[in-house]
């Protein structure tokens, strides 16, 4: 559901609350779990690489996920 448009959530009863929960709460939980999974060094290296590569651009979510895979040296499909 995270890739659904804002309009999708607005059309559903209680959709604004669901959107807020998914985007703000679950995103933070995802990044916490990812950091624990790949370790601090790989996590922060990915963030730095993503910033250097994609700053001033419109980046797709996959761009960030690719950086986590490169920095950790492994596929993270099962985690995502």
C-alpha positions in Angstrom: 0.0 0.0 0.0 2.9 2.4 0.5 3.2 2.9 -3.2 -0.5 3.9 -3.5 -1.2 7.5 -4.4 -2.4 10.0 -1.8 -5.7 10.0 -3.7 -6.2 6.4 -2.9 -5.9 7.1 0.8 -8.1 10.1 0.7 -10.9 8.0 -1.0 -11.0 5.6 1.9 -12.7 6.2 5.3 -10.0 7.0 7.8 -7.5 7.1 4.9 -5.6 10.2 6.1 -4.9 8.5 9.4 -3.8 5.3 7.6 -1.6 7.3 5.3 0.1 9.1 8.2 0.7 5.8 10.1 2.1 4.1 7.0 4.4 6.9 5.9 5.6 8.3 9.1 5.5 5.4 11.7 6.2 2.4 9.5 8.9 4.1 7.5 10.8 4.9 10.7 10.4 1.2 11.9 11.6 0.0 8.5 14.8 2.1 8.6 15.5 1.0 12.2 15.1 -2.7 11.2 17.2 -2.2 8.1 20.0 -0.6 10.1 19.9 -3.5 12.6 19.9 -6.0 9.7 22.9 -4.6 7.7 24.8 -2.8 10.5 25.7 0.8 11.1 28.7 0.9 8.7 26.7 -0.3 5.6 23.6 1.7 6.6 25.3 5.0 6.9 27.5 4.3 3.8 24.4 3.8 1.8 22.8 7.0 3.0 26.0 8.9 2.1 26.2 7.3 -1.3 22.6 8.0 -2.0 23.0 11.6 -1.1 26.1 12.1 -3.2 24.6 10.3 -6.2 21.0 11.6 -6.1 21.1 15.1 -4.5 19.3 17.7 -6.5 17.5 14.9 -8.5 14.1 13.3 -8.3 15.1 9.9 -7.0 13.0 6.8 -7.1 12.6 4.6 -4.0 14.6 1.9 -5.8 17.6 4.2 -6.0 17.9 4.2 -2.2 17.2 0.4 -1.9 19.9 -0.2 -4.5 22.4 1.7 -2.3 21.6 -0.4 0.7 22.2 -3.5 -1.3 25.5 -2.2 -2.7 26.8 -1.1 0.7 25.8 -4.3 2.5 27.1 -6.5 -0.4 24.0 -8.6 -0.5 20.5 -8.8 -2.0 17.8 -7.6 0.4 14.7 -8.7 -1.5 13.6 -10.9 1.3 13.9 -8.1 3.8 12.0 -5.6 1.6 
